[in-house]
Amino acid sequence: MLEEKQTFTQEAATPRWVGIVVVGLAVVSVVALSAGWAASSRSRAVEQSLATQSQQFRQSQDILNQRLARAEDINAQLQGELSVVTDKMKLTQTEVNQARVQTKRIKEEDAKQLTDLQTNVNGVRSDLDATKNGLNMTRGEFGTLIAKNHDQIEELRRLGERDYYEFSISKKGQREKVGELMVELCSV
């Protein structure tokens, strides 16, 4: 038999644990790559979300700035209108005060004129009453001085104060000369 020589070469064998470590490292690397990729994907998604939110925020800010500008314009316009209305109110208040003063003055003038008019009316009434009394007295006096018949004419002639004429009118509408006068009988 031949002897065969068996040669054993001893190769340095790698310990088993190295393989396990390599497999473990490979698994850890795959897990780390997955986690990194997931983190990168999430990071991109968050970045896109932030970019979208940032853009929406800018748009909202622009809209709010426009609204604020409009509100300021409206406020300025309203302030101007309020100023105009306030000035008109002051003018109107001044006019009202002037009207009150003028009304008071007119009332005082009217009261004075009314008092003067009442005084004049009272004076005219007094004069009228005096004239009526004088007229009544004159009527009474002349009524006694007019002779109505021949005897009364004779009595007035005896007093000798005036010249007396005796006349008689027979018809209505017929004129008769008495002294220097023409006398006519008329119905009243």
Secondary structure, DSSP 8 states (H G I E B T S, - for coil): ---------------HHHHHHHHHHHHHHHHHHHHHHHHHHHHHHHHHHHHHHHHHHHHHHHHHHHHHHHHHHHHHHHHHHHHHHHHHHHHHHHHHHHHHHHHHHHHHHHHHHHHHHHHHHHHHHHHHHHHHHHHHHHHHHHHHHS--SHHHHHHHHHHTSS--------STT-EEEETTEEEE----
